[in-house]
Amino acid sequence: MSVPPRPAELRLDGVDPCALFTSAQLAALTVERKRPLASSTEIYQGMRECGLFSDRPPFAHYDALAVTNEGVEAWFTGKRNVQTQLRSVAGFAAATYWLAGASGKKAVDCSTSVDVAEGQQLIVTFDNTNDRTFTLEQLCQKAEQAAAMAVETLKTLK
């Protein structure tokens, strides 16, 4: 699948993903805390990540990951165990994806990967907490909403 051209090149080199969310955006996401992390996944080992957490129900947990070693095209190859939809987020092409076979409230999470620069992507994941409050569709909507906020802030940093 070919990804539509991006409207701008928003490089993630040196960007702190926690800086991509303003106080107003955190309030809109019902998030009270953010914590800088480093990715522990094999593909993105050590890349900058930000955990966003709420302290009150419905509990929210987002992760924002600044990926600098591969572009969004990786989600459309069919080589990963996910189902993927081509989406548009803040004017940029994006891949919204979830674990293959997940549906309804059985879904663990949903991620949106935004094509922000050549060979780079901003991935925002919304996680279903232990109580499985959200359906797959709601998880994906929340991931896309948070990704759009992060991209809007990223535009102002460049």
BELTA-V673235 format. One record per residue. N is the residue number from 0. RES is the residue in one letter. PSI is psi in radians with two decimals (none if undefined). D_CENTER is the distance of its C-alpha to the mean C-alpha in Angstrom with 1 decimal. Layout:
N:RES:PSI:D_CENTER + N:RES:PSI:D_CENTER
This chain:
0:M:2.40:20.2 + 1:S:2.35:20.2 + 2:V:2.29:17.2 + 3:P:2.68:18.6 + 4:P:2.57:19.3 + 5:R:2.60:17.0 + 6:P:-0.31:18.8 + 7:A:2.86:18.5 + 8:E:1.92:17.7 + 9:L:1.49:15.3 + 10:R:2.51:15.7 + 11:L:-0.03:13.5 + 12:D:2.16:16.7 + 13:G:0.04:17.6 + 14:V:2.29:14.7 + 15:D:1.99:14.0 + 16:P:-0.47:10.3 + 17:C:-0.45:12.3 + 18:A:-0.12:14.3 + 19:L:0.03:11.6 + 20:F:2.05:12.3 + 21:T:2.93:15.9 + 22:S:-0.72:18.1 + 23:A:-0.69:18.3 + 24:Q:-0.72:14.5 + 25:L:-0.72:14.5 + 26:A:-0.73:17.5 + 27:A:-0.52:16.1 + 28:L:-0.01:13.4 + 29:T:0.84:16.3 + 30:V:2.29:15.1 + 31:E:-0.43:18.0 + 32:R:2.55:16.9 + 33:K:2.55:14.6 + 34:R:2.19:15.3 + 35:P:2.41:14.8 + 36:L:3.04:14.4 + 37:A:2.36:14.8 + 38:S:2.44:13.1 + 39:S:0.05:15.8 + 40:T:2.66:14.7 + 41:E:-0.82:17.4 + 42:I:-0.66:15.6 + 43:Y:0.43:13.6 + 44:Q:2.13:16.4 + 45:G:-0.09:16.7 + 46:M:2.68:13.8 + 47:R:2.31:12.7 + 48:E:2.74:10.2 + 49:C:2.22:10.3 + 50:G:2.30:10.9 + 51:L:2.23:11.4 + 52:F:2.57:14.2 + 53:S:2.66:16.7 + 54:D:0.01:20.3 + 55:R:2.69:21.6 + 56:P:2.64:21.3 + 57:P:2.24:19.3 + 58:F:2.40:17.3 + 59:A:2.48:13.7 + 60:H:1.99:11.4 + 61:Y:2.68:7.8 + 62:D:2.35:6.6 + 63:A:2.22:5.3 + 64:L:2.19:6.8 + 65:A:1.78:9.1 + 66:V:2.15:10.4 + 67:T:0.17:13.9 + 68:N:-0.03:15.7 + 69:E:2.67:14.6 + 70:G:3.09:13.3 + 71:V:-0.35:11.3 + 72:E:-0.48:14.8 + 73:A:-0.49:14.5 + 74:W:-0.18:12.8 + 75:F:0.13:15.8 + 76:T:-0.33:18.6 + 77:G:0.09:19.2 + 78:K:0.00:19.5 + 79:R:2.63:16.6 + 80:N:1.01:17.2 + 81:V:2.77:14.6 + 82:Q:2.36:15.2 + 83:T:2.46:13.3 + 84:Q:2.39:13.7 + 85:L:2.21:13.8 + 86:R:3.03:12.5 + 87:S:2.23:12.9 + 88:V:2.05:10.6 + 89:A:0.62:12.8 + 90:G:-0.02:15.2 + 91:F:2.59:13.1 + 92:A:2.55:12.8 + 93:A:2.71:9.6 + 94:A:2.07:9.5 + 95:T:2.21:8.5 + 96:Y:2.74:9.8 + 97:W:2.85:11.4 + 98:L:2.28:14.4 + 99:A:2.32:17.4 + 100:G:-0.21:19.8 + 101:A:2.54:17.7 + 102:S:2.84:18.8 + 103:G:-2.43:19.6 + 104:K:0.07:19.4 + 105:K:-0.23:19.6 + 106:A:2.39:15.9 + 107:V:-0.74:14.3 + 108:D:3.05:10.6 + 109:C:2.48:8.3 + 110:S:2.61:5.1 + 111:T:2.14:4.3 + 112:S:2.07:5.4 + 113:V:2.32:7.4 + 114:D:1.45:10.9 + 115:V:-0.41:11.8 + 116:A:2.81:14.8 + 117:E:2.14:17.1 + 118:G:0.29:16.0 + 119:Q:2.69:12.7 + 120:Q:2.60:9.1 + 121:L:2.04:6.1 + 122:I:2.19:3.2 + 123:V:2.21:1.1 + 124:T:2.40:4.3 + 125:F:2.26:7.4 + 126:D:2.32:10.5 + 127:N:2.05:13.9 + 128:T:3.06:16.4 + 129:N:-0.45:19.7 + 130:D:-0.01:21.3 + 131:R:0.90:19.1 + 132:T:-0.63:19.1 + 133:F:2.55:16.6 + 134:T:2.91:17.0 + 135:L:-0.76:14.7 + 136:E:-0.73:14.8 + 137:Q:-0.70:14.0 + 138:L:-0.82:11.0 + 139:C:-0.69:9.6 + 140:Q:-0.76:11.0 + 141:K:-0.67:9.5 + 142:A:-0.78:5.8 + 143:E:-0.72:7.1 + 144:Q:-0.84:9.2 + 145:A:-0.66:7.2 + 146:A:-0.72:5.3 + 147:A:-0.73:9.1 + 148:M:-0.80:10.4 + 149:A:-0.71:8.8 + 150:V:-0.71:10.1 + 151:E:-0.73:13.3 + 152:T:-0.72:13.8 + 153:L:-0.68:13.3 + 154:K:-0.64:15.9 + 155:T:-0.32:18.3 + 156:L:-0.27:18.1 + 157:K:none:19.2
